[in-house]
Amino acid sequence: MKKIKSVILLLLFIPFFAFSITGEEIQSLIDKSIEEGHSQGMVIGIISKDKTIFYKNGKLGINNDKLMDENTIFETGSITKIFTSLLLAIMVRDGDVRMDDPVEKFMPPHVRTPSYLGQKITLANLATHTAGFPYLPDNFYPNDLYNPFCKYSYEEFYTYLSNYELKYAPGSKYQYSNVCIGFLCHALTLSSQKNFEELLIEKITSKLDMNDTRVKFTDDMLQRYADAHIRDKKVPHWGISTFEGNGALKSSAKDLARFIEANLGYYKSDLFDVLQTALIDRCPQDLPYLDVGLEWNIAYKYNPEIIYHGGIVGGQQVFVGFCPQREIGVVIVSNSSANISDIGKHVLNKKWHLNEYRQQATLMPLMLYKFIGDYKNDEGERDIKISMLDLGHLSTLMFKTGYYPAVKLYPSSDYDFFLKVMPVNVKFSYDENNNITGLTVDHDGKIFNYKKVK
C-alpha cells in the first residue's frame, strides 16, 4: 500500500517538476552569461507564493566594480508600457476616463487626430495597439542612434498626427506601435493635468511600495544605476522625453518583483482586481500562439500558458513574467544587449527552448539601415546583398549571396553579425564618420573581404 501511495504522489508531482528549474540551474545560467562576456551583470528574481529569491552575479559596468544586486537600477524599456496601460485601467476604474473615449477629446485644438471613414481612435485602440499607427512616426529622425529618443518633441509628434492617414479602421488590426502607447500616455497626462511620473507614483508605485520605480532619478538611485553595454562596449543610456510612456521608467529587480507579486496576488493591495483586467480581453498578435492583453504578451504555445513582457534599450535588457497556473513569477535584469527572453520563458515553463549559446544581441531597427547595400569581392567571389526585412520592432537584416535565397542575419554586437543556418560570421567595417565601407565574412575559418559599392 505504501508503494502505491508513493507512486501516486510521484505521478501527481511529475507535471510540477517537468516545468521547474532549480536555483542551481538559474545561478549557472547567470554565471555562464558573465563568464562568456554576454553580460557584465545580471540578476534573476524568482517569485513564489512563499518567498521571492534573487540570484545574481557581475558588476554595474565594465569600468564600474560595484557589485550587482536586486537594488541595482536599470532602464526598463518597454516594460514601461505595462504601467502606462495599467494607468489607463485604473483611471477607467476611478471614472476619470472611459475606454471608448476618442483620444482627440484630450488633444489641443490645433492638433488633428486621424480617423478612418469617420471612425475615431479610442483610448482602448491605443492601449491594444489597434489604432492603426506604425512602429514609429515617419518624421522620427534620431541624430544619435545610441540615444534615439532624446530630442523628439511634442510639436514634431503633433505635426505627424496632423498629417497621418489611417490605412484601416481602428480596432480591426494589431500592430505593435510605440506611437500608440506614447500617444496614450500623453492623452492621460493631458486629461489629468499631471505628468507621467506624478500619475505613476499616485496610482501605482505608492500602493505597492515600489520606491525605486521612477522617471527621474533620486540621488540614491543614481548611485546604483547600472551602465549600459553592447557586449563589452559601454554605450549611452537612453533619454526619453516625448514618449515617456513607452520606456522612460527606471526600476530595480526588487521593485519589479514586487509588481509581479502584486499581479499574482501575493502582495496584497487594492490594485489586484484591476491588474487582473489586463488579461481578460485578448487580441491575436502576428506571431502564432501569442495574444496580447492590456500590453501583456500571453503565450500558449506550450501548456501552461505564460504571461510576460520584455524591455530593451541600447545596452540593457529587462524581462518580467508570471505563470498563474504554476503560481510562479520571474524578473531578469541585465546590463547588456544580449538576449535574455529565452531565459525568462524557460524559467516559467521548461518546455520553452533555452539558447545554449547567448551570442545574439538586440539592436533597434533604426541601427540596421546603414548596413543595407551591395558588397563586392575583388577576388571573384559571389557578390553579397544586405537588405532589410521590415517587421516593425522585429525587423531584421537579410544576407544574400549568388543564387542562394536570402537568410536572416543576426547581431552579436553593433557591427558584428552571424548566420544561424551555417557557420558564418560577418563583421562590418566603417570610416571615421561611422559610414559602412565594407564587410568581412568568416566562413568556418575562411576569410573573405568585401567593399560596399552601393
Summary of the structure (lengths in Angstrom):
residues: 454
radius of gyration: 23.0
end to end distance: 78.0
largest distance: 80.1
contacts: 1498
relative contact order: 0.13
helix: 30%
strand: 26%
